[in-house]
Amino acid sequence: MDAPYPLIDCRRCGACCHQRPGTILVTDQDIAFWRSIGRADILSQLTPGHFGEQAFEMTADEACVHLGKPGAANDCSIHEVRARVCREFEAGCQQCREFRRDRGIEPKK
């Protein structure tokens, strides 16, 4: 049986990390976790987001401030402690494929 989604290497893609400001939301649990592990660097890069939530800041080209590491432009610099929304996002799901089409990674339907 085929896998429900094609194999996509998220850490080489980064399409879902390019969004409008205020839309990559973080939870209160994310914030509490980052505080508990002393990640003031992450906390300092939050901004007011939609629905009264906090969100990751975005760069001028509308990418999450945590996108990119030396030698890996589409890898998450906080992957090991990334937000819940990032951990739960499914590679290859319909929204993933839409983000990839928007970024020109996949052909438009």
C-alpha positions in Angstrom: 0.0 0.0 0.0 1.3 3.5 -0.8 2.0 6.0 1.9 -0.7 8.6 2.3 1.7 11.4 1.4 4.8 11.4 -0.8 8.1 11.6 0.9 9.1 15.2 1.4 12.2 16.2 3.3 10.9 19.1 5.4 14.4 20.2 6.5 15.3 20.9 2.9 12.0 22.5 1.9 10.9 25.3 4.2 7.8 26.2 2.2 5.6 26.1 5.3 8.0 28.5 7.0 7.1 31.3 4.5 3.9 32.8 5.7 2.2 36.1 6.4 3.3 37.9 9.6 1.4 36.7 12.7 0.3 33.4 11.3 2.9 30.9 12.6 1.3 30.8 16.1 2.9 29.4 19.3 1.0 28.1 22.3 1.2 29.0 25.9 2.8 25.5 26.4 5.5 26.4 23.9 6.3 29.6 25.7 6.4 27.8 29.1 8.7 25.2 27.7 11.1 27.7 26.2 11.1 29.6 29.5 11.8 26.3 31.4 14.9 25.6 29.2 16.2 29.1 29.2 15.5 29.9 25.6 15.2 33.7 25.9 16.4 34.0 22.4 13.2 32.3 21.1 11.0 34.3 23.4 12.5 37.5 22.3 11.5 36.8 18.7 7.8 36.4 19.3 5.3 39.0 18.1 1.6 39.5 18.5 -0.2 37.1 16.1 -3.7 36.4 15.0 -6.5 35.6 17.4 -4.6 37.2 20.3 -1.9 34.6 20.2 1.8 35.0 20.0 3.6 34.1 16.8 7.1 33.8 15.4 8.5 37.0 13.9 9.0 37.0 10.1 11.8 38.3 8.0 11.4 40.9 5.3 10.9 38.1 2.8 8.1 36.6 4.9 10.1 33.7 6.3 10.1 32.6 9.9 13.1 34.1 11.7 14.2 30.6 12.7 14.4 29.4 9.1 17.9 28.7 8.0 21.2 27.4 9.4 24.7 27.7 8.1 24.9 25.5 5.0 21.2 24.6 5.2 19.0 27.6 4.1 15.7 25.6 4.6 16.5 23.9 7.8 15.0 25.1 11.1 17.5 26.6 13.5 15.3 25.5 16.5 14.2 22.2 15.1 14.8 20.3 18.3 12.6 22.7 20.3 10.3 24.0 17.6 6.7 25.0 18.3 3.8 22.6 18.5 2.3 23.9 15.2 5.6 23.0 13.5 5.9 19.6 15.1 2.3 18.6 14.2 2.4 19.9 10.6 2.4 16.8 8.3 4.8 16.6 5.4 3.0 16.0 2.2 -0.5 16.9 3.4 -2.8 19.0 1.3 -1.7 22.3 3.0 2.0 21.3 2.7 1.5 20.7 -1.1 -0.3 24.1 -1.4 2.6 25.9 0.3 5.1 24.1 -1.9 3.1 25.2 -5.1 3.0 28.8 -3.8 6.8 28.7 -3.4 7.3 27.2 -6.9 8.6 23.9 -5.5 5.8 21.9 -7.1 3.9 22.6 -10.3 0.5 24.3 -9.9 -2.5 22.1 -10.6 
